[in-house]
Amino acid sequence: MIQNEFAAMFTADAFALIGRHDDAVHWVRAAVDHGFINHPFLAEHDPFLTEVRDEPGFLQLLEEVRPRWEAVVEWERRRQA
């Protein structure tokens, strides 16, 4: 059982590296369910997810995460103003 979002992301990266894209998407979902919402990292910066980014399930997950990420960014902007 995965204990936190970072362990789930490490697992997702491992599955992505060995070409098991469905499993990688599953573990990214687990990371999101545990609170990982860093949309830019998922969409652009995690090099291990490059081959997974075109998967329909991953694209759907990105669309779900985006508004949550944008809400946090906006909250930070208002807090610093």
N, C-alpha and C positions, 0 to 999 in steps of 0.2 A: 504494500500500500504506500502511495506517495504521500509524504508528510507536508510538502509545501510547493509553491509554484516554481521554485528554482529547480528542485529535483525533477519535476514534471518537464520543465524545459530541457534539462540535460538529457532526459530520456527521449524526448521528441527529437532532439538533435542527433542522438545516436541512431534512432530508427531512420531518420532522413539520410544519414550518411551511408547506411547499408541498403538504401533504396526501398525501404518499406514505408511508402508515403502514407498509406491509410493509417498505419500505426503512429506515424509522426503526427498526423493531424489529430488523432485521438489524444495524444499526450499534450499537444498544444491546447486542446480543449480542456484537459485536466488542469493545465497551468492557468488558463483563464478562469476556470471555475474556482481556483484557489486564489484569484485576485490579480493575476498578471495581465495588465491591460496596456502595456507599452506598445502602442500601435506602430510607431516608426521602427522600433526594433524588429517587430514581427514582419512588417511589410517591406523593409529595406535593409536592415543592418545585420541581422543574424545570418552569417555566411552559410551555415549548415542547412538553412531552410530554402536555399535558392531553388532547388529542384521541386520543392513542395508548393511554391507560391502560385503555381498555375492550377493546382488541384481545386475543384469546385468547393469541397468542404472547407478548405483553407480560406478561399476567397469569401465564403459566407461568414466564416469566423472573423475575418478582418472587418467586414461590414458591421458585425455585432460589436466589436471592440472599439471601433473608431469613435462613436459618440461618447463612450465612457472616457476614453483618453482625452478627447476634446473638452469634456466637462472638467476634468482635472486641470488641464492647462488653463482654461478660463478661470477656474477658482484660484489658481496660483497668481494669475495676472491681477485679479481684483484684490487679492490679499496683499500684494506688493505695491498697489497703487496708493 
